Amino acid sequence: MKIVISPDSFKGSLAADEVAKAMAVGIRAFDQSIETILLPVADGGEGTLESLISATYGRIVSVYVQDPLERRISANYGILGDGETCVIEMAKASGLTLLHWEERNPLYTTSYGTGELIKHALDAGFRKFIVGIGGSATNDGGAGMLKALGIKFQTQKGEDIGTGGGALEQLAHIDQDKFDHRIAESEFIIACDVDNPLIGINGASHIFGPQKGATEEIVSILDQNLKTLADAIERIHGVSIHQRQGAGAAGGLGGAFQAFFPLTMKPGIDVVMEAIGFREQIKNADLVITGEGRSDDQTLSGKAPYGVAKVAREYGVPVMLLSGYIETSSENRLSTYFDVLGSVVNETVSRRESMTNAAHFIEIRMHQMMLGYNQIKK
């Protein structure tokens, strides 16, 4: 029997590769002869880098960059096992998790560090990129990233504007004469599950600004400032990104990529599964197991377990979902895509226990689910 194990991370508890290993322990406790293939996944946000590097036997590169508040930190990017493809997770340099709650303010946070990661990889000779743009702390329209790569954002007087989404109010001119020419020679796949436009009530500022620390007043300022940026981009390129699908991702970073980079935008889980060869691995599998920290109706809106289940169904392979917690009201809808549902949290395991000793309880629950699955098959 061959089982492919492809969970996302259990946020707040375990990374995706740690979840996969715990699941494998539970399966071996049931039957040591079962072949397990560990292919941890992610949806373009947190954990994407680790999933891709783990599955392809790649390597990690560490470099000092600016965090969202311009402090120097050590951040990682990865090289896939092919030795050619660079993986950048923008949250490693410009992510919300890098800030304390009271530090969150998208008027000041910058995506500069993400540009530094790209520049470092270009300097190292890489020209093929996968960039995950989930989890950003920024709303600067990608101006910080572009600045790190040579573009100047200037006032009416020709002076450089400041950093952060608030500084875009002063923007009158974009000078791209010194934009890194190696960008045009490269290929970029942007892993993104957000289709919001750049501006408006469904744009970056209104939808995602509040979780990054923006008050209602700040949201209005940021939205107007992103319009100022988009207007300036349209003057140079003759192309409008104001309402373009996906331009609002990562505080407008998606729009910056669309305007200045040769790219393809894809759902994060599709990018990950393609990179790790997921389809090849499940062709002769007997069972696929996936999971995440919490499963509910949002799982079916493009999250990693849903992506795994869709592909598995194409090949007629049954899918088991083992998550930290499954919302009871969502079980019927989830059952449409997953053959077996299992929650670590149950009558005997509390949510606190499931998070503080996650690996142990995943192993136990996995063993129980395999016993039950075996009875069903009989």
C-alpha angles and dihedrals in degrees: 000000000000122000124186112208112203114161129158119229121287094232114229091017119046140001116243094258090051091051090050092051092050091050090050091053090054091049093050089051086059097044126351093199094067114109111228124196112196113211108159113195142196136191101236097282131080112354097022093114095049093045094053095044093047095048096046098038091242130154139248126237120200123206136167113248140155118277120218090282095046096257117141113252137162112253132178136225126178143228116214121232089262087071090226108073121079119207119205123184105195092206089068089070105017104024133135092235090066091068134070114237093256091051095061111113120134091200086077109022117105138202091213093116091059089057089050090055091052092047092050091052091047089051088052090057102258121144102167116077140182110192123190110201104187126119100032124171091200142090100179097116090246091293091132092053092048091048090056087054095053107272117131123215110201143184125236087271093054095254122136114259121230127258131275135040092292094061093061088079087077094051116124104146140026118208111197098168091112097039107139105271091207090073090071089052093054139080120231127192110190114206105210136150096185120097098178119133121242099253141019133054091315094041134109097275100046098041103036105017097085094057088053092055102272119146120213090265092049091049090059091049092049093048092052090046092052088052088054089052093046091049090054092048090050091053091056101038103023088230126115119220094172095107100014114137112257095011090113094058116121095006093309096317086121089060092050091054091047093051101043111019136069098240153151118214116212137168107274097237091052090053092049096046092049092049094050095044093243096164093053092050097052098046092095098023122126096205140008121208122197137161149155139204095272129008123200139127090307089065088072092055096080103295119150100263090052091052090050092049094049093055093043090054090054087062096041093246116146116239130216121199117206112175135167090247133000119203106237094217090057098051096096093052092044090051088064089071104023123060095203128025125201134174126198088209109073141132092305102034120061125209090250092052092046091056101040094048100022101149093052095051093043089055092051095045092046091053091050092049092050090052090051093045091051090054091050092052091052 
